[in-house]
Amino acid sequence: MSSTPQQPPASYEAALAELDQLVGRIESGQLPLEQLLTGYQRGAQLLQYCRDQLQAVENQVKVLDAGVLKPWTQE
């Protein structure tokens, strides 16, 4: 992990995959403190990206459903 700012992920799925790998490295307990902090910061960025993407999709669904978010039911 480098200290240079990283680019946003290409997609929601790419962000989840990177976050999953990052969590695995952090949980291994084998990272030096500086890399641990950098990893935590990147994880926070990825988490915010995923939240933003989910919010954007929810907003689009609200528009499609005329402003009313309907509960999803599995049919």
Beta strands, then each sheet from edge to edge (+ up, - down):
end
